[in-house]
Amino acid sequence: MNWDESYQKGEVFWDKGAPSPPLRRYLERHPAHGRTLVPGCGRGHEVALAAEHGLDATGLDIAPTAIAEARELYPKLAGRFIVGDLFNPAAELRGAFDVVLEHTCMSGLPPALRADYRRGIDLTLRPGGLLIGVWFINPDLEPGYEGPPFPFSVADLTALFADGYEIVADYVPDVAFKGREGRERLRVLRRVPVSIGLISQWAKAAMARVGLGGLDTAPLPA
Ligand SMILES: C[S@@+](CC[C@H](N)C(=O)[O-])C[C@H]1O[C@@H](n2cnc3c(N)ncnc32)[C@H](O)[C@@H]1O
């Protein structure tokens, strides 16, 4: 997928021209604080939303045209938008964020790149920080259409962050862009602080040794 070409051609069907309604509602009800990264920020609507809620927000996107358009749309926030690759973040972005806001970055990636996405989150979000995501759950694609967005289930989401993260909120939002009703999941994950993470990994390994592995991957209610 050539993201920049899509922006150059104006073929950006994912862009709704406004911030995600479920993310807005979540931040209204659960104020967050600190340095915040919006990976794959596109034209920057969620960066504007974060700034509106007092967060010290940075938008990152691999497509220079998306970043140029974000700066044009939100000139007061222009300095907050940077071109870069989540999979190989610049040194100053590493471990720098208290919060990551996810909105349709992950679902735009082919399944083969999901591990890179997870690593990108690990590299940027500090231990103890929050990954606040509206995850596009999209199992049904038109025949012959491969994506983006790519098929992604709640079980895929759970598996992607099974180690090193704990779920702190999880529900199907009651507000959505038209056409996305019931197809999104708001899930907030806390990156487990390192020492607890190591203990948890050790406990999982010990459980696997005595034949109790897989308990943490039991499906959550849909
Ligand atoms: C489906 S679009 C969503 C854009 C925006 N979040 C929105 O809701 O309008 C996915 C975005 O992720 C960006 N992207 C893809 N791979 C990336 C990477 N490795 N690092 C940073 N951004 C990336 C693309 O350029 C694109 O803007």
The ligand as an ORCA input file, in Angstrom:
! r2SCAN-3c Opt
* xyz 0 1
  C      -6.308      3.939      7.345
  S      -5.279      5.348      7.509
  C      -5.930      6.125      8.981
  C      -5.526      7.565      9.134
  C      -6.142      8.258     10.366
  N      -5.827      7.541     11.589
  C      -7.635      8.402     10.195
  O      -8.408      7.812     10.976
  O      -8.064      9.115      9.272
  C      -3.756      4.622      8.113
  C      -2.663      5.655      8.273
  O      -1.502      5.026      8.804
  C      -0.355      5.553      8.158
  N       0.739      4.564      8.298
  C       0.816      3.345      7.707
  N       1.941      2.712      8.094
  C       2.583      3.544      8.943
  C       3.798      3.470      9.672
  N       4.598      2.381      9.576
  N       4.155      4.494     10.468
  C       3.380      5.606     10.549
  N       2.215      5.741      9.873
  C       1.824      4.726      9.086
  C      -0.813      5.818      6.735
  O      -0.038      6.729      6.030
  C      -2.239      6.313      6.970
  O      -2.310      7.707      7.129
*
